[in-house]
């Protein structure tokens, strides 16, 4: 796992935490996991794998939103 706590794109973070890229984006949008927004409009997201893993471990069980 990324040892220096450096923010990485979703495609690099997803395999480290055992989630899909889309799942990371969805959980970030729902404020389930922490992310950093970059750029003028804040559309680019970066994730720190250790922080994401910690957030997922502290949460009882993540379930997708029901439509």
URQUITA-V234252 format. One record per backbone hydrogen bond with DSSP energy under -0.5 kcal/mol. CO is the residue of the C=O (numbers start at 1). NH is the residue of the N-H. Records with the same first field share a line. If there is no record, write none. Layout:
BEGIN
CO->NH ; NH
END
This chain:
BEGIN
2->5
8->47
9->12 ; 13
10->14
12->16
13->17
14->18 ; 19
20->24
21->25
22->26
23->27
24->28
25->29
26->30
27->32 ; 33
28->31
36->46
38->44
44->38
46->36
47->8 ; 49
48->51 ; 52
49->53
50->54
51->55
52->56
53->57
54->58
55->59
END
